[in-house]
Amino acid sequence: MNCWWKSGILSVTEEEKDEPADDIEEMDQELWRQICENNNTPTDVKPEDFIDIDSAVTVEKEMSDVSQGGATVFPQINVALRPEKGAAAFWYNLHPSGEGDMDTRHAACPVLTGSKWEADEKENSLKLQNKYERIAMLLEADYVKRLLVSVLLCECFIDRFNMSEKKDKSYTRKFRKEWLSDERVKDWLLEVPGDPSIARCKYCQCSLNVRLSDLLDHGRTKKHLKASEQFSTSHQSKLQFIPVKHTYECAAAEAALSLFVINHCSVRSVDHLSDLTKRFFKGADHASLLRLHRTKCSGLIRNILFQHFKSELQSDIDSGHFSLLIDESTDISVIKLLAVCIVYYSKQQHTIVSTFLGIVELEQGNADCIVSAIKSLLSDYGLDIKHMRGVGTDNASVMVGINNGVCQKLKQEVSNLVLIPCVCHSVQLAVSFAAEMLPRNIEFLISETYSWFSKSSSRQITYRLLFQAINDGAEPLKIVQQSNTRWLSIEVAVNRILNQWLELQIHFETSRLQNKCYAAELLYGMYCDVINKLYLVFLIPYLEECQKVKKSFQSSTADPSKLLKDLILLIVGITRRIVPGYREDLLTVEVRKYKSPNIYLGHEVEILLTDLKKDTKISPDNEKVFRNRCENFLFCLADELQRRLARDG
């Protein structure tokens, strides 16, 4: 007997039948009796009855896996074939002479766990018998030839079983994309997302089989033809458009309104502005013809007005020199933007003109992206970067950095470029650095006083009634918030707190007792500390001087020579309080080297200190600490102003 188990390959030949197979227990009479009982076979059946003498060849293909039991056993040759899905067993039931092969006696063991499915195919046709008679001579050959013949026959039968399985599988139809462009169905055919096995009709709102013939049949049904009538263009009424008259005066009026919107309000306002104009200027012929809303206004601004002013600016600058004012910011949608203004000598107006150039979106806020944005904007206007003579910017490190700042990178393109730092920003930074010399509780006092009233209307009403009772009905000034990025904004808050010091102290004492609030108790303690009031009195004159210079530089009508004079007076005035007897240049003097042993802190501060010492409300140690902190503030402020403004100038 030759037996092949095709799953990998398990083979048993006549030469190997005496060797024990793996995982096979020797079958005894008890096992044979159990096999007969499980197969409804009498136990006295003869072993010859288990031979398929009616078929020459048997192929057994396993269709499922069985975890326990279900093996096909050949007791004569001590072989058991375990069920494994996809495996097949092949053997000859007859010898070449036509006699039955006793070694092919076999039986099925019971299935203990799971289920067993198998397919058998037996062949006994005359054609196959003749085929095996021709192969019989080969079987008498050596072992290698017999092995090859058995393998070929096994493959043949396995292929036949596979072909029969493929024939049983039904073809699954799917929706085809090309149907959507087919003239016969494209108007109403819809694809169902996620389910390619069906289609839908847009007109009938029903599901269809994904077969082209079925789709075409559906398109000819009465239901479909009736449903498609309402989508026919022949049944749709044509829209009647009123012809619009347009005159030159009307176009000029629309352009003027768009120009007004650019300068004074948002584009949304033009919806009401044009309707208001038509309503109150009925006597003007062109007013009744106005057709201006947001879409048209935006188109006029973008495609007509902008292009006009852009060409005018290009012709006015021509090949002349210019300077740029740049500043980086972040809008409400957290997009980084670079705003650019240009300063140049106008040939038409015969004066220096400063005007807006453009806003460029930045990918990142580093120097390389800013320089690239500047070059791109100049290229759009046809301006040569070599004609740039100066650049004005704030004192941020990304702008004025010595090694990798924007100005340093622009100097690689324009070697004689002049950097003009923002005076307002420089003064702001100088005061901000100097304020670090003062106690931190000063800023805390100002910010917490604002927070106390900002979100409580009842506290504001209570304080207003208290203030009116003390000041004969006068209204209190609102405590303002200091900016987190602009330290000079603290000047207004300090002024108002000092003017209402007593009233605020009484208010927080009352709130502490009535509401038992810790914040009120903390603020009351700070308002009772005279040292805190001393610091605010000391700060006021310096904050006011710096704020005055800052506002003068922000004016658009200021005299440049007067601006320079105000800036020099600010630096010299602060320096002279530190070195009062110095006769050299006060713009560059080293204040710490020539400082006075007794620096005068201001008239109000000195009077207040004298009164406190008389009343023994301040100790000598506290006075010394106070004077040292105020002197350090002046040293730092003078150094920063000289470094940022005087020495650069």
TAFENFEN-V896521 format. One record per pair of residues at least 4 apart in sequence whose C-alpha atoms are under 6 Angstrom apart, sorted by the first residue. I is the first residue (numbers start at 0). J is the second residue. Records with the same first field share a line. If there is no record, write none. Layout:
I = J, J
//
This chain:
1 = 12, 90
2 = 10, 11, 89, 90
3 = 9, 10, 88, 89
4 = 8, 9, 87, 88
5 = 86, 87
6 = 86
11 = 15
16 = 76
26 = 30
32 = 42
34 = 108
35 = 40, 42
36 = 40
49 = 104, 105
50 = 104
51 = 92
52 = 99
54 = 121, 122, 123
55 = 91, 92, 93, 123
56 = 91, 92, 121, 122
57 = 89, 90, 120, 121
58 = 88, 89, 119, 120
59 = 87, 88, 118, 119
60 = 86, 87, 117, 118
61 = 84, 85, 86, 117
62 = 84, 116, 117
63 = 84, 115, 116
64 = 82, 83, 84
65 = 82, 113
67 = 111, 112
68 = 109, 110, 111
69 = 108, 109, 110
70 = 80, 81, 82, 107, 108
71 = 79, 80, 106, 107
72 = 78, 79, 105, 106
73 = 77, 78, 104, 105
75 = 102
89 = 153
92 = 100
93 = 97, 98, 99, 100
94 = 98, 100
95 = 135
131 = 135
138 = 145
173 = 195, 196
174 = 195, 209
179 = 185
180 = 185
181 = 185
184 = 188
187 = 200, 201
188 = 200
189 = 199
190 = 198
191 = 198
197 = 207, 208, 209
198 = 206, 207
199 = 205, 206, 207
200 = 204, 205
202 = 226, 227
248 = 285
249 = 285
257 = 296
260 = 264
266 = 293
267 = 293
269 = 273, 292
270 = 292
276 = 280
277 = 281, 286, 287
291 = 295
292 = 296
293 = 297
298 = 302
299 = 303
300 = 304, 305
301 = 305
305 = 309
313 = 317
315 = 345
320 = 386, 387
321 = 342, 343, 387, 388
322 = 341, 342, 387, 388, 389, 390
323 = 340, 341, 390
324 = 339, 340, 390, 391
325 = 338, 339, 392
326 = 337, 338
327 = 336, 337
328 = 335, 336
329 = 333, 334, 335, 336
330 = 334
335 = 361
336 = 359, 360, 361
337 = 358, 359
338 = 358
339 = 356, 357
340 = 354, 355, 356
341 = 353, 354, 356
342 = 352, 353
343 = 351, 352
344 = 350, 351
345 = 349, 350, 351
366 = 397, 404, 405
377 = 382
378 = 382
385 = 413
388 = 416
389 = 416, 417, 418
390 = 418
391 = 419, 420
392 = 420, 421
393 = 420, 421
396 = 400
397 = 404
398 = 404, 405
399 = 404, 406
400 = 404
410 = 414, 416
423 = 549
429 = 636, 639, 640
431 = 486
433 = 632, 635, 636
436 = 632
437 = 628
440 = 444
443 = 447
449 = 453, 478, 480
452 = 459
466 = 470
467 = 471, 472, 473
479 = 492
481 = 488, 489
482 = 488
490 = 542
496 = 500
504 = 523, 526
507 = 511, 519, 523
508 = 523
510 = 514
511 = 515, 516, 519, 520
519 = 523
542 = 546
568 = 572
571 = 575, 585
575 = 579
577 = 594, 595, 598
578 = 593, 594, 595
586 = 645
590 = 594
611 = 615, 616, 617
612 = 617
639 = 643
640 = 644
641 = 645, 646
642 = 646
//
